[in-house]
Amino acid sequence: MDRAIEIENGLTPRIAIQGYRTDGTVFFWNRGSEVVYGYPAAEAVGKNLGDLIIPDPLRPLFRQALRRGRAIREFGEFLPAGEVVLKNRSGEPVTVYSTHIAARIGGETFLFCIDLDRPGRAFEDSFRRSRERLKSRVAERTRKLKDANADLRGEIEARKEFERKLQESEERFRSIFDNAQDAIFIETPEGKIIDANRAVCRMLGYTRSELLSLTVADIVPADLHSTLSPVIRRQSARPGVLLETENLRKDGTRFPVEVSNTIIEVDGEERVVAIVRDISARKRAETERRAMEEQLRQAQKMEMAAALAGGMAHDFGNLLNAIRGYVEVIKEQLRPEDPLRREIGELDRSVHQAAGLVRKLFAIGRRGPDRPEAVKLNLVIEELAPMLERVCGPRIRLTLDFEPGTAAVAAPQGEMEQVIVNLVLNAREAIDGAGEISIVLKTVDLDRSPVPRMIGKKPGRYLALTVIDTGCGMTEAEKARLFEPFFTTKNTENNSGLGMPVVYGTVERNGGFIQVESSPGEGSVFTIYIPVLQAGDVPAVRRRILVMDDEESFRKIVVQFLTVLGCEAAAVPDGRLAAELYQLEMEAGRPFDAVLLDLIVPGDRSGADTLYRLKEIDPGVKAILCSGYTADPLMTDFQEHGFAGVLSKPFQLAELRRTLEEIGISFPQASGSSPEPAGGGS
């Protein structure tokens, strides 16, 4: 339009120029048009050109011209130039020489009509020259507009591509931000929360809109607000620095968290990115681990106590055997009427009572002679209930709570009866006056629990026997010594301090463990865990094998082999120790099922000499001769020298198993083999 006005200024006032769209609507009406046709520009603009100056006979030609103009795609004439009769505002005819030009600008077609009201050759030539100049200028302007439009379209496309990539980047960031497992806050240095991901909402129980109205101080307990100062936050905003604190959920509950702060700059302003991790599970695991470590230390201490008790029982038993022998000799030398016979009788009864104490010590040392069997503890307790009620007395109420379908365990019934009675006796002693003792029996699954593994037990299903009392409870110091032999807090003459150690030794011997909860004045809870006997299983009897060899590496690998086979193994370096240990275990009621003897032991008894001593202790001993000297006559004629079998070093696990089975030693289940053979030495 501005260019059209510029063109007009170079023409005579009698040249009329109209600009109109392809529907005939006038958008430009110059001064010449006002003079030639009598319409002011204000009246003409916005009206249809056909209604203003086109006579009725020329209306079809005008409509045709509009269609042709719409077809122009760049720049050019859409009607041939020529003389035409139009009309003015008064309806009078006006003869003009007209030329018609169309131009495509900014995606829209504009039509221009240039009329000369002075026809004639001179005017025609002048008009033609003016028209050519106009066409040239319009074409140049159109080209520049097209170039500008092309540049603009390129800029628009580039901007759209940038905006698309920016949007994709923002969407990726939001996806990563919202789907992160850790809670992520974006805050101002003053603690105002300006963004939070979904993990934050899950962790704290707020919606995102609620969080954006809060500050960090709103989600941290009041007593920890001192940790929120900008100085501390800036100090913690370093790689590898973790701040351990607590957060508050929407419901007010506190929980421990670990926070990593990073300071970034966004649009010239500092922002704090806080990654927060809920460490409640880790704290619980640490607490459980410390408890398990304490229980493991307790178990190790009890192991030492059990070993001490077993050693004491052995030495004490030897002394009692000597005393019993002298008592018998004296009794044989006294006449029936001798007044010393009564004192000797009392001495004999005391020796028998001491023998009972030795049996208890052997039980603590896990040397009891009983074999395991399938036991239903609910039936055992029901049978013991009348006796237990008498033990408790009239002022203590005894209650039983058994889970339906209580599983069986593999243990000697007599030992389990002793455990139950000792637990109830211990509970009764803790109650001064009236009270209550409860016995609860249920099956628990410890397959995923860390407790069995921590204390060296097998995961799986256990039968939990719990005895609860309302007695005086125990201090931590008393609990720490609870299972030590001869330790007691009872002031009774009949209490030997062996009841709880016997319970501990029995439970350990049968693959179980004990947990105790007690506080002064709040009673005690004793829970015995015994492995459940699975359906179809037969209680396995662990075979006990003694190994005698002077080479330590050989002893270790054979013990490992025997452990894989499900046996209980003991190993000694010489024949003297082998004979002493064999006799000790015989006296304790835990004889070895077989013995592996080295052929030659430097500076000590040979395998044959050791076997001779073992046969004096146990004529039925089953011994296997082991040696790498296959040409030795003892290896070929082993049976003539009293050996039940022979093994040539080195040997594999399968050979050991086969040889043991050949002499009558059976195993509860098949075992895997070891890649390393046992061998070397004599």
Sequence and secondary structure as in RCSB ss.txt:
>XXXX:A:sequence
MDRAIEIENGLTPRIAIQGYRTDGTVFFWNRGSEVVYGYPAAEAVGKNLGDLIIPDPLRPLFRQALRRGRAIREF
GEFLPAGEVVLKNRSGEPVTVYSTHIAARIGGETFLFCIDLDRPGRAFEDSFRRSRERLKSRVAERTRKLKDANA
DLRGEIEARKEFERKLQESEERFRSIFDNAQDAIFIETPEGKIIDANRAVCRMLGYTRSELLSLTVADIVPADLH
STLSPVIRRQSARPGVLLETENLRKDGTRFPVEVSNTIIEVDGEERVVAIVRDISARKRAETERRAMEEQLRQAQ
KMEMAAALAGGMAHDFGNLLNAIRGYVEVIKEQLRPEDPLRREIGELDRSVHQAAGLVRKLFAIGRRGPDRPEAV
KLNLVIEELAPMLERVCGPRIRLTLDFEPGTAAVAAPQGEMEQVIVNLVLNAREAIDGAGEISIVLKTVDLDRSP
VPRMIGKKPGRYLALTVIDTGCGMTEAEKARLFEPFFTTKNTENNSGLGMPVVYGTVERNGGFIQVESSPGEGSV
FTIYIPVLQAGDVPAVRRRILVMDDEESFRKIVVQFLTVLGCEAAAVPDGRLAAELYQLEMEAGRPFDAVLLDLI
VPGDRSGADTLYRLKEIDPGVKAILCSGYTADPLMTDFQEHGFAGVLSKPFQLAELRRTLEEIGISFPQASGSSP
EPAGGGS
>XXXX:A:secstr
 HHHHHHHHTS TTEEEEEEETTSBEEEE HHHHHHH   HHHHTTSBHHHHH  GGGHHHHHHHHHHHHH SSE
EEEEEEEEEEEE TTS EEEEEEEEEEEEETTEEEEEEEEESS SHHHHHHHHHHHHHHHHHHHHHHHHHHHHHH
HHHHHHHHHHHHHHHHHHHHHHHHHHHHH SSEEEEE TT BEEEE HHHHHHH   HHHHTT BGGGGS GGGG
GGGSHHHHHHH STT  EEEEEE TTS EEEEEEEEEEEEETTEEEEEEEEEE HHHHHHHHHHHHHHHHHHHHH
HHHHHHHHHHHHHHHHHHHHHHHHHHHHHHHHHS TT THHHHHHHHHHHHHHHHHHHHHHHHHTT      EEE
 HHHHHHHHHHHHHHHH TTEEEEEEE TT   EEE HHHHHHHHHHHHHHHHHH  SSEEEEEEEEEEE SS H
HHHHTT   SEEEEEEEEE S    HHHHHTTTSTT      TT  S HHHHHHHHHHHTT EEEEEE TTS EE
EEEEEEB  TT       EEEEE S HHHHHHHHHHHHHTT EEEEESSHHHHHHHHHHHHHTT   SEEEEES 
 TTS  HHHHHHHHHHH TT  EEEEES TTSHHHHSGGGGT SEEEESSB HHHHHHHHHHTT   SS     S
S B    
